[in-house]
């Protein structure tokens, strides 16, 4: 059964476009379905004891709408220009007691865009960074943990790589 939009009977996704990007909308038996926005959600699960690392090796991707995340280059390649939300949240530390600092960088097109820092005497601790980015099609986003192109505190602290972390990027506008 077609969906009626101001006298236009939509029975397939050919011909009718959505928004300024020309993305197709799709007909469904319950009305119109908005296309899936590009984005990804994943974690690092390799269990490596290396805490300082670039790029942050997101190897376990639960969602990868439009396949913008590569598990071989560990980068999100922007398929369409827009505003993207990105975040990293995870347990940080250095695998031992003591005071360890760590810089966490958001890398865009190979260069440092933003960073945060943690310094604690805790063995493990939660760290979180999030940003809204205005990105062009073809730009790419990665994370760096306490190593260039992020700042380096010269300590061994960084992200824990055994599924105690999540990273995400989604087009929001």
C-alpha positions as CSV (number, residue, x, y, z in Angstrom):
1,X,0.0,0.0,0.0
2,X,1.6,3.3,-1.0
3,X,2.0,6.2,1.4
4,X,0.3,9.5,0.3
5,X,2.4,12.6,0.6
6,X,0.4,15.7,-0.5
7,X,-1.0,13.7,-3.4
8,X,2.2,11.9,-4.3
9,X,1.8,8.2,-3.9
10,X,5.1,6.9,-2.6
11,X,5.4,3.1,-3.1
12,X,9.1,2.9,-3.6
13,X,12.2,4.9,-2.7
14,X,12.9,6.1,-6.2
15,X,12.4,9.7,-7.2
16,X,11.7,11.3,-3.8
17,X,14.6,12.8,-1.9
18,X,15.0,13.9,1.7
19,X,16.7,17.1,2.9
20,X,19.4,19.1,1.2
21,X,21.8,16.2,0.8
22,X,19.4,14.4,-1.6
23,X,19.3,11.3,0.6
24,X,16.4,9.0,-0.3
25,X,13.6,8.3,2.0
26,X,12.1,4.9,2.0
27,X,8.5,3.8,2.0
28,X,7.4,1.3,4.6
29,X,4.1,-0.3,5.4
30,X,3.7,1.9,8.4
31,X,4.7,5.2,6.7
32,X,8.0,6.8,5.9
33,X,11.3,5.5,7.3
34,X,14.1,8.0,7.7
35,X,17.4,6.6,6.4
36,X,19.9,5.4,8.8
37,X,22.4,8.0,9.8
38,X,26.1,7.2,9.4
39,X,27.8,6.3,12.6
40,X,29.6,3.6,14.7
41,X,29.9,2.2,18.2
42,X,32.7,0.0,19.2
43,X,35.4,-1.0,21.7
44,X,39.0,-2.2,21.8
45,X,39.0,-5.8,22.9
46,X,42.5,-7.0,22.0
47,X,43.6,-7.1,25.6
48,X,47.0,-5.6,24.9
49,X,49.0,-4.3,27.8
50,X,50.1,-1.3,25.6
51,X,48.3,1.7,27.0
52,X,49.9,4.4,25.0
53,X,48.7,3.9,21.4
54,X,47.8,5.6,18.1
55,X,45.5,5.0,16.5
56,X,43.2,3.7,19.2
57,X,42.6,0.2,17.7
58,X,38.8,-0.2,17.8
59,X,38.5,-3.7,16.6
60,X,35.1,-4.8,18.0
61,X,32.5,-2.7,16.2
62,X,28.9,-3.4,17.3
63,X,27.3,-0.8,15.0
64,X,28.7,0.5,11.8
65,X,25.9,2.2,9.9
66,X,27.0,2.9,6.3
67,X,30.4,1.2,7.1
68,X,32.3,4.4,7.8
69,X,34.6,2.7,10.4
70,X,37.6,0.6,9.3
71,X,38.9,-2.1,11.6
72,X,42.1,-2.1,9.6
73,X,43.0,1.6,9.6
74,X,41.1,2.4,12.8
75,X,39.5,5.5,11.4
76,X,36.0,6.8,10.7
77,X,35.8,8.3,7.2
78,X,33.0,10.8,7.0
79,X,30.6,9.8,4.2
80,X,28.6,13.0,4.1
81,X,29.3,16.5,5.5
82,X,27.6,17.5,8.7
83,X,27.8,17.8,12.4
84,X,29.1,14.7,14.1
85,X,29.0,13.7,17.8
86,X,32.0,11.7,19.0
87,X,33.0,10.3,22.4
88,X,35.5,8.0,24.1
89,X,34.7,6.6,27.6
90,X,36.8,3.9,29.3
91,X,39.0,2.8,32.1
92,X,42.4,4.3,32.1
93,X,45.6,3.7,34.0
94,X,48.9,2.0,33.5
95,X,48.5,-1.5,34.9
96,X,50.2,-0.7,38.2
97,X,50.0,1.6,41.3
98,X,51.5,5.1,41.2
99,X,50.6,8.4,39.7
100,X,50.2,8.3,35.9
101,X,49.1,11.0,33.6
102,X,47.5,10.5,30.2
103,X,46.4,12.7,27.3
104,X,43.5,11.6,25.2
105,X,43.4,13.1,21.8
106,X,40.7,13.5,19.2
107,X,42.5,13.3,15.8
108,X,40.9,14.8,12.6
109,X,42.7,14.2,9.3
110,X,45.9,13.1,11.1
111,X,46.2,16.2,13.3
112,X,45.2,16.9,16.9
113,X,41.8,18.7,17.1
114,X,41.1,18.4,20.9
115,X,42.5,16.6,23.9
116,X,41.8,16.0,27.5
117,X,44.1,15.0,30.4
118,X,43.9,12.8,33.5
119,X,46.3,12.5,36.3
120,X,45.6,10.3,39.3
121,X,47.2,8.0,41.8
122,X,44.3,5.6,41.3
123,X,45.2,2.2,39.8
124,X,42.2,2.5,37.3
125,X,39.8,5.3,36.7
126,X,37.0,6.3,34.3
127,X,38.0,8.9,31.6
128,X,35.6,10.5,29.2
129,X,35.9,12.9,26.3
130,X,33.2,14.0,23.9
131,X,32.9,16.6,21.1
132,X,30.7,17.9,18.4
133,X,32.6,18.2,15.1
134,X,31.8,20.0,11.9
135,X,33.2,17.6,9.3
136,X,33.4,17.5,5.5
137,X,32.9,14.4,3.4
138,X,36.1,12.5,3.2
139,X,37.5,13.8,6.6
140,X,38.6,11.1,9.0
141,X,38.5,10.8,12.8
142,X,40.7,8.7,15.1
143,X,41.7,8.7,18.8
144,X,45.2,8.8,20.3
145,X,46.1,7.7,23.8
146,X,49.0,9.6,25.4
147,X,51.2,9.4,22.2
148,X,51.6,11.6,19.1
149,X,49.6,13.1,17.5
150,X,48.1,13.7,20.9
151,X,50.3,15.2,23.6
152,X,52.5,12.8,25.5
153,X,53.0,13.0,29.2
154,X,56.0,10.7,29.1
155,X,54.3,8.2,31.5
156,X,52.9,4.9,30.5
157,X,49.3,5.8,31.3
158,X,46.6,5.5,28.7
159,X,43.5,3.5,27.7
160,X,42.8,0.0,29.0
161,X,42.4,-2.3,26.0
162,X,40.3,-5.2,27.3
163,X,36.7,-4.2,26.5
164,X,36.4,-1.6,29.3
165,X,35.9,1.2,26.8
166,X,33.5,2.5,24.2
167,X,34.0,4.9,21.3
168,X,31.3,6.3,19.1
169,X,30.8,8.7,16.2
170,X,27.3,9.7,14.8
171,X,26.0,12.2,12.4
172,X,23.6,14.4,14.3
173,X,23.0,17.3,11.9
